[in-house]
Amino acid sequence: MMIRAENLTKRYGNNKVLNGVNFNVEKGEIYGFLGHNGVGKTTTMNILAGIIGYNDGDITLNSLDMKNNRSNLKGMIGYLPEEPKFYPYMTSNEYLTFIGEVLGFNKNKIKVRNKELLELVKLEKSSNRKIGGYSRGMKQRLGIAVSMYNNPEILLLDEPSSALDPTGRKDVINIIKNLKNLGITVFLSTHILSDIERICDKVGILYNGKIILEEKLDMLKQRYLHSIYDIEFENNINQETIDEIKEDWIKDIEVKDNIMNLHVDENIDSRDIIALLSELNIPILSLNLRRSNLEDIFIKVVNENE
């Protein structure tokens, strides 16, 4: 196991931000760490990065206990905060050279490493431009390069695609995919669920200071994903109409005003839905089939825990 947290607790005064958090990340995984803003994702990332301490629990990184091996773990972890800071008057090449010098690399090694990283994050053509003129997406990519400089085994990414335009997000996601190919374990904190679906192997949902769900993404989809029929009725839906729709293959019914969301088994044909609705003798304006996604799962799991 590359990262293991057991009963992790963090308090700020009387406020318990993390209340017995448990998660496991295997070597080479991209782990999606999910949760609403303000639930403690960044606090957890800062703890894993060794920036802040914690009150109780245990953290193990690559079989090393964090409390007793801080010096041995420094070179193993790379960290990209949500808003990385740079010297805007430097070029990306100059900034990476500065990082290499801080880490004690010689000039030849710095030159080689800069080239590798700038190619990895697709900034080689902009390497001599001032960072102050970079877009937010370019700065995020440079931040990934900085966090990767010392060849870490574990990379912590805190909201790496937050506030980026679609092109910037796509660039960052593609880079993270490439990191997996390099065998790097990625711990990715985000609230953008579509990004998780595209790249993650496992997800953990943080809520009220605890992990309320942790599962491989493919298994999660098998367990939770199903077909949803969005039905628009002419008039608002009453309880009597809901009570009339009773079938074993209906997993869930959600209603708001004149819209009904009918969650059904995967093997149910649209003809079954039409036959069921026709028995109601109620005017229907539209019927639309869609697949549930990770956002549906997230909302369902959080609602169950509330």
N, C-alpha and C positions, 0 to 999 in steps of 0.2 A: 504494500500500500504506500503510495507516494505522500498523501496528506491524510491525516486522521485527526479529527477533533472529537473529544469526549467530554460531555458535560461542561462545555465552555461557558463561563460566566463573566460578564463585564458590567460593573456598576459605575455610574457617575453620581456620587452622593447617594441619595436614596432611590435614584432612578436605575432600575436594572434593565439595561439595553439588551443584553444577551442572557438568557435564563436557561442554561443547560443545553447548549447547541451541540448536536452530533452530526458529523458527516464524514464520508470516506471517498477519497479520490484515488483512482488507480493510476499507475504509471502510464503516461502517454494519452490520458483522457483529456477531453475538453469538457470541463464541468461547468454547467450553467447555474449560477447562484442567483436565484430569483427573489423578488420581494418588492413591495411598494417602496417609494422613497421614504426615508426616515426610519426604516425598521431595523437598521443595524448592519447593513451590508458593508458599508465603508469601514465601520468599526471593526468588523471581522477581518476585512482585508488588511487594515493597519496592524492588527494583532499578528496575522500570518506573516506580514512583512517585517515584524520586529520593531515597528515604529512606536507602538504603545504596548503596555502590559495588559494582563488580564487578572481577574481576581481568583477564579477557581477553574478546575478542569485541567485537561491535558491536551497538548498538541504534539503530534509526531510527524516529522517531515523526513521522508526517506529513511525510516526506522530510527531516526535520531530524536530524542526528546528535546523539545524546544527550550525548556528552562535550563537544561544542563549543557546545551551545545550551541549557544548563540553564535560564538565565534566561528564554529565549523559550518554553520548554516548560511553565513553572510553571502558567500559566493555562489550558493545554490539557488538563490531566489532573485528574480527580477520583478520589479513592480512599476506599473504604469498607473499613477493616480488619475482621477477623473479629469482634472485640468492641469496637465503638466506645464511647468514654467521653464522658459528659456531666456537667454540673453538675446534680445531682438536684433542687436547690431552685429551678431555673429552669423556666419553662414552655417548650414547644417554640417558641412565638412569640418569647419572650425570647431563647432560645438562638440562633435564626436571626438575630435582630436583632444579637446580639453578633457572629456570623460576618460579617454584612454590614458592620458597623462596622470589623472587623479588615481586611476587604478594601477598605475605603475608599469604600463606597457611600454616597450621600446618603440622607437620611431618606425621601424620596419613593420612591426606587428600592428601598430596603429594604422598605418597606411593600408595594410591588407584587410584589417577588420573593418575599417571605414567603408572600403569598397564593397565588402560582402554585405554589410548591413544596409547601405544605401540602395543596393540592388534588391535586397530582400523587401524593402518597404517602398520600392519604386520611386526613389528620390534622387537617383544618380544624375538625372538631367537638370535637377534644381539644386545640386549640392553647393553651388557657388552663389546662390541667391541669399539675401539677408532673411533670416527667420521671421523678422518683423513683417515681411511681405507675404508670408505663407498663409494659406487658408487654414481654417480650423482642422479640416481633414488632413492636410499636410503636416500640421503640428502633431496630430495624434499619431500619424505614421512615424514621424521623427521620434516621438515619445516611445513607441514600440522599439525602435532601433536602439535608443539609449538603454531601455530596460533589458535588452538582449546583449548588451556589449560584453558582459563577462561570461557568456555562454551558460546561462542558468539552466538548471534542470526543471525548475518550476517557475512559471510566469503568472503573475497576478495582474489581472486587467480590470480596473474599476471603471465601469461604464465607458468602454472605449469608443463606442459609436453614438454616444449621447449627443444630441444637438447637431449632428452632422446632416448634410443634405444627402439625398439618395445615392449620389455618386460617391461621396466620401464614405458613407456607410459600407457600400459595396467593396470599396478598396480595402477598408480595414478588415472586413469579414474574410476577404480572400487571403489577406496576409495571415490571419489567424489559422485559416485552413492549412496554409503552408507550414506554419509552426508545428502543427500536428504531424506533418510528414517528416519533420526533423526530430520527432520523438520527444518533444517538449510537452510536459504536463501543464495545461492551461486552466487556471481558475478564473472564470469570467463572471464578474458581477454586472448585472444589467436588469433593466425593467422593460427592454424592448424584446418582446417574446418571439417575434418573427426571426430575429437574429439567432436566438437559441435553437429554434427549429432547424435552421439551416446548417449549424455547425457542431452542436453539442452532442456528446455521447450520453451524458447523465445530467439530471437536473435535481436541484434541491430548492425547496421553497421555504423561505424564512418568514415567519409570521408570529407576532407577539413574543419575540425573543427565543423562539424555538424553530427547529426544522420540522415542518408538519408533513412533508412528503419528500422522499428521496428515491429516485428510481432511474433505471436506464431509459433513455428516451424512447427507444423502440418498444420496450415493454409497456411503458406508460401509454403510448399510442394504442397498443393492442387492447389495453384495459379500459381506456377512457374514450377513445375516438369513435365516433359513430356518425350516422347520417342525421341531419337536422332539416326538417321541413318548416319553412317560414310561411305561415298562412295568414293572409289578410282578409278578415271578414268585413262585411258591409257595416255592421254595427258592433258596439262593444261586446265583449264576451262575458257571459255571466257564469256563475258557479254550476248551474244546471247543465250547461253545454260541456263544461270540463268533466263533470261527473259521467256524462254519457260516453266519453271517450275512455274506455277501459279495455285494454288489450295487454296480454303478457309481453308483447314485443315492443311496447312503448316504455322507454326508460325514464323519461322525464317530460313534464309539460310546463312551459313557462308562458305566462300571459301578461300582456300590458295593453290595456284598452282594447283595441280591435285586432291586435296582433298576437298570434299564437306560435310559439316555437316548439315543435314536436320532435323530441329526440327518440330515435327508433333504432332497432337492431340493423346491422349492416345488410342482412339478407332480405330485408323487407323491400318489396317492389312498390313503385309509385302507384301502381294500380290498386294495391291494398289500401294506400292512404286515401285515394280518390273514392274507393268504395265505402270506406269508413266515414268520410266527410259527407258523402251523398245521403247517408242515413240521417244526418242531422237536420236536413231540410232548411238550412240557413244559407243565405246568399254569401258567396265567396268572391272576393275581388281578384286575388292572386295566390299562386302556390309556387314556392321556390325551394329547390333542393340545394343544400350545401353540406360540406364536410365540416365537422367541428375541428378546432385547432387548439394550439397550446394555450391561447388566451381563454378559451372556453374551459379548459381543464383547470387553469389557474384560478379563475373566478369560482368554479365549482368547489375546488378544494378549500379555498379561503372561506367561502360561504358556509361550508360544512363545519369548519372550525370556529366560526363565529357563533 
